[in-house]
Amino acid sequence: MVITKSRLVLGATAVTLSTIAVTSLGIHSRGQALFKASPKELVDEVWQIVQRQYVDGTFNQVDWQAVRKEYLSKSYSNPQEAYKSIREMLKKLEDPYTRFMDPAEFKNMQVDTSGELTGIGITISQDEKTKQLVVIAPIEDTPAFKAGVLAKDVILKIDNKSTKGMDTNQAVSLIRGEAGSQVSLTIQRNGQTKQFDIKRARIEIHPVKYSQKKTPAGNVGYIRLNQFSANASKEMQSAIKDLESKRVAGYILDLRGNPGGLLFSSIDIARMWLNKGTIVSTIDRQGEREREVANGRALTNKPLVILVDKGSASASEILSGALQDNKRATLVGTQTFGKGLVQSVRPLEDGSGLAVTIAKYHTPNDRDINKHGIDPDIKVDLTDAQRQDLWLNERDKLATLADPQFAKAVEVIGKKIAVKGTATAEK
């Protein structure tokens, strides 16, 4: 999920199951509108936004003018009829990320920026090809995480109700609930079906955890970034400064299972590691690019290895792609999730909302990672059993030499530290 400071912008459409109101993000919500649009005006408002902003000028080969004529020729006696038509209209684009939210869905849009949420702690998306609901990643130490839900799990049922034909909004409405209540998820993983009964909870998230580790490579700073929330960049800055004061020789940054978050947070954090170069480009339907670049204020130039996996999505891919393309870091792990589309979320006159795909983002080397993700420099696969043992059953092994991906990162950082030491000695 990717959000800008000036407006809410999502990379693909990830939905975190929390109850943080969207207005907490600083969106210029109309709140109590001076007037309420008629149902037909609401249909036209949605049509106009898509007409102006949609990333594909052909509207995915849909005659968008004809769509307007079709839906404005109808009569609407209440907002619910308009909502139904809006959803039908948007469905013609065959873009699961462009979606309408009624006022209740919009108010409870699942985005965490405050560091606290209520729910089970998973980020979900809809697969563009299969239309199935997919877990991007469970948030670490949340009920879903502790229950054993994994990245790329397909959600087949929610409380025994099939998710076939269900969009993310509907799924969120079913999964969300009061802290202490329970929800049942039926999951498909590698052809096998599993059921998870999960108790909802109020969850406090600290995005950054760090420590210095004595390794065969020397004294290494280990930083685990769980989510790109509003306080992530501040916590990352504190972590780097503290580890620098301890004179670590290099860093391992762990982005495994990080589903993303705020765009400006990923950019701020990239600037802490990168002195110069492009961080990310966003490209609209006119082909115009908006580039974010480093500002010469990196906090360290010491060797860096980044751990990634299939749960590393969106803002995680922006950060890891930027540091990989600029040859600032070596990526170890597995292919990332592949979330490279950008949505703008707009409040509508009656309190409902619209997410519309407005752009795609590319890495500094102009890689379009949507649907593919970022390939690590050094691939280290884990089986699902290994992942579950490591992240759930034997957490004390995580980020130790008993963690195969971390062990490889230590090996790589050792070589980088040795090379840097040799180069320094030769000067």
C-alpha positions as CSV (number, residue, x, y, z in Angstrom):
1,M,0.0,0.0,0.0
2,V,1.4,3.4,-0.9
3,I,0.1,6.7,0.4
4,T,1.3,10.2,-0.4
5,K,1.3,13.2,1.9
6,S,-1.1,15.3,-0.2
7,R,-3.7,12.6,-1.0
8,L,-4.3,9.0,-0.2
9,V,-2.6,6.9,-2.9
10,L,-2.5,3.2,-2.8
11,G,0.0,0.9,-4.6
12,A,-2.2,-1.8,-6.1
13,T,-5.1,-2.2,-3.6
14,A,-4.0,-3.6,-0.3
15,V,-6.5,-3.4,2.5
16,T,-5.2,-3.7,6.1
17,L,-7.9,-4.9,8.5
18,S,-8.1,-2.1,11.0
19,T,-10.6,0.5,11.9
20,I,-8.6,3.7,11.4
21,A,-10.8,6.3,9.7
22,V,-9.5,7.5,6.4
23,T,-9.7,11.2,7.5
24,S,-6.8,10.5,9.9
25,L,-4.5,10.5,6.9
26,G,-5.0,14.2,6.2
27,I,-7.2,13.6,3.2
28,H,-9.2,16.7,2.5
29,S,-12.5,14.8,3.1
30,R,-15.7,16.7,2.5
31,G,-17.1,15.3,5.7
32,Q,-20.5,16.8,6.2
33,A,-21.0,18.1,2.6
34,L,-22.9,21.3,2.1
35,F,-25.3,19.3,-0.1
36,K,-25.8,15.7,-1.0
37,A,-25.5,14.7,-4.6
38,S,-28.5,13.1,-6.2
39,P,-27.9,9.4,-7.0
40,K,-27.5,10.1,-10.7
41,E,-25.1,13.0,-10.0
42,L,-23.0,10.5,-7.9
43,V,-22.9,8.1,-10.8
44,D,-21.7,10.9,-13.1
45,E,-19.2,12.1,-10.5
46,V,-17.5,8.6,-10.4
47,W,-17.6,8.4,-14.2
48,Q,-15.9,11.9,-14.5
49,I,-13.1,11.0,-12.1
50,V,-12.3,7.8,-14.0
51,Q,-12.5,9.8,-17.3
52,R,-10.0,12.3,-16.0
53,Q,-7.6,10.2,-14.1
54,Y,-7.6,6.5,-15.1
55,V,-4.1,5.3,-16.0
56,D,-5.2,3.7,-19.3
57,G,-6.5,6.2,-21.9
58,T,-8.3,3.4,-23.7
59,F,-10.0,2.4,-20.4
60,N,-8.9,-1.1,-21.0
61,Q,-10.5,-1.1,-24.4
62,V,-13.9,-0.1,-23.0
63,D,-16.1,2.6,-24.7
64,W,-16.2,4.8,-21.6
65,Q,-18.5,7.4,-23.3
66,A,-21.0,4.7,-24.1
67,V,-20.8,3.5,-20.5
68,R,-21.8,7.1,-19.3
69,K,-24.8,7.2,-21.7
70,E,-25.9,3.7,-20.5
71,Y,-25.8,4.5,-16.8
72,L,-27.1,8.1,-16.9
73,S,-30.1,6.9,-18.9
74,K,-31.3,4.9,-15.8
75,S,-33.5,6.2,-13.1
76,Y,-32.3,6.0,-9.5
77,S,-34.8,6.2,-6.6
78,N,-32.2,5.9,-3.8
79,P,-28.4,5.8,-3.2
80,Q,-28.2,2.0,-3.0
81,E,-29.4,1.7,-6.6
82,A,-26.7,4.2,-7.6
83,Y,-24.0,2.3,-5.7
84,K,-25.0,-0.9,-7.5
85,S,-24.7,0.8,-10.9
86,I,-21.4,2.4,-10.0
87,R,-20.0,-1.0,-9.1
88,E,-21.3,-2.5,-12.4
89,M,-19.8,0.4,-14.3
90,L,-16.4,0.0,-12.7
91,K,-16.4,-3.7,-13.3
92,K,-16.4,-3.1,-17.0
93,L,-12.8,-1.9,-16.6
94,E,-11.7,-5.3,-15.4
95,D,-9.4,-3.6,-12.9
96,P,-9.9,-5.0,-9.4
97,Y,-8.0,-2.1,-8.0
98,T,-10.4,0.6,-9.2
99,R,-13.3,0.3,-6.7
100,F,-16.2,2.1,-5.1
101,M,-16.8,2.3,-1.3
102,D,-20.1,3.2,0.2
103,P,-20.0,5.6,3.1
104,A,-19.7,2.9,5.7
105,E,-16.9,1.1,3.8
106,F,-15.1,4.4,3.1
107,K,-15.3,5.6,6.8
108,N,-13.9,2.3,7.9
109,M,-11.3,2.0,5.1
110,Q,-8.6,-0.2,6.5
111,V,-5.4,1.9,6.5
112,D,-3.1,2.0,9.5
113,T,-1.0,5.1,9.9
114,S,-1.3,5.8,13.6
115,G,0.5,2.6,14.8
116,E,-2.6,1.1,16.2
117,L,-5.4,-0.9,14.6
118,T,-8.3,-3.2,15.5
119,G,-8.7,-6.4,13.6
120,I,-6.8,-9.6,12.9
121,G,-3.7,-8.0,11.2
122,I,-3.6,-9.0,7.6
123,T,-3.2,-7.1,4.4
124,I,-5.3,-8.4,1.5
125,S,-5.5,-7.8,-2.2
126,Q,-7.4,-9.3,-5.2
127,D,-5.5,-11.3,-7.8
128,E,-5.9,-9.6,-11.1
129,K,-6.1,-12.8,-13.1
130,T,-8.0,-15.2,-10.8
131,K,-10.0,-12.5,-8.9
132,Q,-9.3,-14.5,-5.8
133,L,-8.7,-12.7,-2.5
134,V,-5.0,-13.1,-1.5
135,V,-3.1,-12.3,1.7
136,I,-0.2,-10.0,0.9
137,A,1.2,-10.5,4.4
138,P,0.2,-10.9,8.0
139,I,1.5,-8.1,10.2
140,E,4.0,-9.4,12.6
141,D,2.8,-10.4,16.1
142,T,-0.9,-9.9,15.3
143,P,-3.7,-12.5,15.7
144,A,-3.5,-13.6,12.0
145,F,0.3,-13.9,12.2
146,K,0.2,-16.0,15.4
147,A,-2.6,-18.2,14.0
148,G,-0.2,-19.1,11.1
149,V,-1.7,-17.2,8.1
150,L,1.1,-16.7,5.5
151,A,1.7,-14.4,2.5
152,K,0.1,-15.6,-0.7
153,D,-2.6,-17.6,1.1
154,V,-5.8,-17.5,-0.9
155,I,-9.0,-16.8,1.2
156,L,-11.7,-19.2,0.1
157,K,-14.3,-18.5,2.8
158,I,-14.9,-16.1,5.6
159,D,-17.1,-17.5,8.4
160,N,-18.0,-20.3,5.9
161,K,-19.2,-17.8,3.3
162,S,-17.5,-18.3,-0.1
163,T,-15.4,-15.4,-1.3
164,K,-16.1,-16.2,-5.0
165,G,-17.0,-12.9,-6.7
166,M,-16.3,-11.0,-3.5
167,D,-14.2,-7.8,-3.6
168,T,-11.9,-6.5,-1.0
169,N,-14.5,-4.1,0.5
170,Q,-17.0,-7.0,1.1
171,A,-14.2,-9.2,2.5
172,V,-13.2,-6.4,4.9
173,S,-16.8,-5.9,6.1
174,L,-17.0,-9.6,7.0
175,I,-13.5,-9.9,8.6
176,R,-13.7,-6.7,10.6
177,G,-15.4,-6.8,14.0
178,E,-15.2,-6.0,17.7
179,A,-12.0,-6.8,19.6
180,G,-12.5,-10.1,21.3
181,S,-14.9,-11.5,18.7
182,Q,-13.8,-14.4,16.4
183,V,-13.7,-14.8,12.6
184,S,-13.1,-18.0,10.7
185,L,-10.9,-18.0,7.5
186,T,-10.7,-20.9,5.1
187,I,-7.4,-20.7,3.3
188,Q,-5.9,-22.4,0.3
189,R,-2.2,-22.9,0.4
190,N,-0.3,-25.0,-2.2
191,G,-3.5,-26.9,-3.1
192,Q,-4.3,-27.7,0.5
193,T,-7.2,-26.2,2.5
194,K,-6.8,-25.0,6.0
195,Q,-9.1,-23.3,8.5
196,F,-8.1,-20.6,10.9
197,D,-10.3,-19.4,13.8
198,I,-8.9,-16.0,14.8
199,K,-9.9,-13.7,17.6
200,R,-9.9,-10.1,16.7
201,A,-7.9,-7.7,18.8
202,R,-6.7,-4.1,19.2
203,I,-3.1,-4.1,17.9
204,E,-0.3,-1.7,18.6
205,I,2.4,-1.7,15.9
206,H,6.0,-0.7,16.4
207,P,7.3,-0.7,12.8
208,V,11.0,-0.9,13.7
209,K,12.9,-3.4,15.8
210,Y,16.7,-3.4,15.9
211,S,19.7,-4.8,17.6
212,Q,23.5,-5.3,17.1
213,K,24.5,-8.8,16.4
214,K,27.9,-10.5,16.9
215,T,28.3,-12.6,13.8
216,P,31.1,-14.3,11.8
217,A,31.1,-11.1,9.7
218,G,31.7,-8.9,12.8
219,N,29.5,-6.5,14.6
220,V,26.4,-6.1,12.4
221,G,23.3,-3.9,12.8
222,Y,20.1,-5.8,12.3
223,I,16.9,-3.7,11.6
224,R,13.5,-5.3,11.1
225,L,10.9,-3.0,9.4
226,N,7.4,-4.4,9.7
227,Q,5.4,-1.7,8.0
228,F,5.8,1.8,6.5
229,S,3.6,3.6,8.9
230,A,3.7,7.3,9.8
231,N,6.3,6.8,12.6
232,A,8.5,4.3,10.6
233,S,11.0,6.9,9.3
234,K,11.5,8.5,12.7
235,E,12.1,5.1,14.3
236,M,14.4,4.0,11.4
237,Q,16.4,7.2,11.8
238,S,16.8,6.5,15.6
239,A,17.8,2.9,14.9
240,I,20.5,3.8,12.4
241,K,21.9,6.6,14.6
242,D,22.1,4.3,17.6
243,L,23.7,1.5,15.7
244,E,26.2,3.9,14.1
245,S,27.2,5.0,17.7
246,K,27.9,1.4,18.4
247,R,30.2,1.3,15.4
248,V,28.6,-1.6,13.5
249,A,30.5,-2.7,10.4
250,G,27.5,-3.1,8.2
251,Y,23.7,-3.6,8.2
252,I,21.0,-6.2,7.4
253,L,17.6,-4.7,6.8
254,D,14.8,-7.2,7.1
255,L,11.7,-6.4,4.9
256,R,10.3,-10.0,4.9
257,G,6.6,-10.0,5.2
258,N,6.4,-6.1,5.1
259,P,3.2,-5.3,3.1
260,G,4.1,-1.7,2.5
261,G,2.5,1.5,3.8
262,L,3.2,5.2,3.2
263,L,4.9,6.3,0.1
264,F,6.7,9.3,1.8
265,S,7.9,6.9,4.5
266,S,9.6,4.6,2.0
267,I,11.2,7.7,0.3
268,D,12.4,9.1,3.6
269,I,13.9,5.8,4.6
270,A,15.6,5.3,1.2
271,R,17.2,8.7,1.7
272,M,18.8,7.5,4.9
273,W,20.7,4.9,3.0
274,L,21.2,6.6,-0.4
275,N,23.2,9.8,-1.0
276,K,22.3,10.3,-4.7
277,G,20.2,8.8,-7.4
278,T,16.5,8.2,-8.3
279,I,14.3,6.4,-5.7
280,V,11.1,5.8,-7.7
281,S,9.2,7.1,-10.7
282,T,5.4,7.3,-11.0
283,I,4.0,7.3,-14.6
284,D,0.6,8.6,-15.5
285,R,-1.5,7.8,-18.7
286,Q,0.2,10.7,-20.5
287,G,3.5,9.1,-19.8
288,E,4.5,11.9,-17.6
289,R,6.9,11.0,-14.8
290,E,7.2,12.2,-11.3
291,R,10.6,11.3,-9.8
292,E,11.7,11.1,-6.2
293,V,15.4,11.4,-5.7
294,A,18.0,11.1,-2.9
295,N,19.0,14.4,-1.2
296,G,22.6,13.8,-0.2
297,R,21.8,13.2,3.5
298,A,22.4,9.5,4.0
299,L,23.0,8.5,7.6
300,T,25.5,5.8,6.7
301,N,27.5,4.5,3.7
302,K,28.3,1.1,5.4
303,P,27.6,-2.1,3.5
304,L,23.9,-3.1,3.4
305,V,22.0,-6.4,2.7
306,I,18.2,-6.4,2.4
307,L,16.1,-9.5,3.2
308,V,13.0,-9.9,1.0
309,D,10.3,-12.5,0.4
310,K,6.9,-12.9,-1.3
311,G,5.3,-10.9,1.5
312,S,7.5,-7.9,0.8
313,A,5.1,-5.6,-1.2
314,S,4.5,-2.1,-2.5
315,A,6.6,0.4,-0.4
316,S,8.9,-2.5,0.5
317,E,9.5,-3.0,-3.3
318,I,10.0,0.7,-3.8
319,L,12.7,0.8,-1.1
320,S,14.4,-2.5,-2.0
321,G,14.2,-1.7,-5.8
322,A,15.8,1.8,-5.3
323,L,18.7,0.5,-3.2
324,Q,19.2,-2.5,-5.6
325,D,19.2,-0.4,-8.8
326,N,21.5,2.2,-7.3
327,K,23.9,-0.7,-6.2
328,R,23.6,0.5,-2.6
329,A,22.4,-2.9,-1.3
330,T,22.4,-6.6,-2.1
331,L,19.0,-8.3,-2.0
332,V,18.8,-11.8,-0.4
333,G,15.7,-14.0,-0.2
334,T,12.9,-14.7,-2.7
335,Q,10.9,-12.8,-5.3
336,T,8.7,-10.0,-3.9
337,F,5.0,-9.7,-4.2
338,G,4.7,-7.5,-7.3
339,K,2.5,-4.5,-6.6
340,G,3.3,-1.7,-9.0
341,L,0.1,0.1,-9.6
342,V,-0.9,3.3,-7.9
343,Q,-4.5,4.3,-6.8
344,S,-5.8,7.6,-5.7
345,V,-8.6,7.5,-3.2
346,R,-11.2,10.2,-3.5
347,P,-14.1,11.2,-1.2
348,L,-17.4,11.7,-3.0
349,E,-20.2,14.1,-2.3
350,D,-22.4,11.7,-0.2
351,G,-19.6,10.4,2.0
352,S,-18.7,7.4,-0.1
353,G,-15.3,7.0,-1.8
354,L,-13.6,5.9,-4.9
355,A,-10.2,4.3,-5.5
356,V,-9.0,4.7,-9.1
357,T,-5.8,3.5,-10.7
358,I,-4.0,6.6,-11.8
359,A,-0.4,5.6,-12.4
360,K,2.2,2.8,-12.2
361,Y,5.6,3.1,-10.5
362,H,9.0,2.0,-11.9
363,T,12.3,1.5,-10.1
364,P,15.2,3.7,-10.9
365,N,16.3,1.3,-13.8
366,D,12.8,1.7,-15.3
367,R,11.6,-1.7,-14.2
368,D,7.9,-2.3,-14.1
369,I,7.5,-4.7,-11.2
370,N,3.7,-5.0,-11.3
371,K,2.7,-8.7,-11.2
372,H,6.3,-9.8,-11.3
373,G,8.0,-8.2,-8.2
374,I,11.7,-7.8,-7.6
375,D,14.1,-10.6,-8.0
376,P,16.7,-10.9,-5.3
377,D,20.4,-10.8,-6.2
378,I,20.9,-14.0,-4.2
379,K,17.9,-16.4,-4.0
380,V,17.4,-18.4,-0.8
381,D,14.1,-20.3,-0.8
382,L,12.3,-21.5,2.3
383,T,9.6,-24.2,2.2
384,D,6.3,-23.3,3.8
385,A,7.1,-25.6,6.7
386,Q,10.4,-23.8,7.2
387,R,8.7,-20.4,7.1
388,Q,6.0,-21.4,9.6
389,D,8.6,-22.9,11.9
390,L,10.8,-19.9,11.7
391,W,8.2,-17.2,12.0
392,L,5.8,-18.9,14.4
393,N,7.0,-22.1,16.2
394,E,10.7,-21.2,16.6
395,R,10.8,-17.4,16.7
396,D,14.0,-17.5,18.7
397,K,15.8,-18.7,15.5
398,L,14.6,-15.7,13.4
399,A,17.6,-13.5,12.5
400,T,20.1,-16.0,13.8
401,L,22.4,-18.3,11.8
402,A,19.6,-21.0,12.1
403,D,17.6,-18.7,9.8
404,P,18.8,-19.7,6.3
405,Q,18.1,-16.3,4.7
406,F,19.7,-14.4,7.5
407,A,22.7,-16.7,7.5
408,K,23.2,-16.0,3.8
409,A,22.9,-12.3,4.5
410,V,25.6,-12.5,7.1
411,E,27.8,-14.3,4.6
412,V,27.2,-11.6,2.0
413,I,27.7,-8.7,4.4
414,G,30.9,-10.3,5.6
415,K,32.3,-10.2,2.0
416,K,31.2,-6.6,1.5
417,I,32.7,-5.5,4.8
418,A,36.0,-7.2,3.8
419,V,36.0,-5.5,0.5
420,K,35.3,-2.1,2.0
421,G,38.0,-2.6,4.6
422,T,40.5,-3.5,1.9
423,A,39.5,-0.4,-0.1
424,T,39.9,1.8,2.9
425,A,43.3,0.4,3.7
426,E,44.5,1.0,0.2
427,K,43.6,4.7,0.3
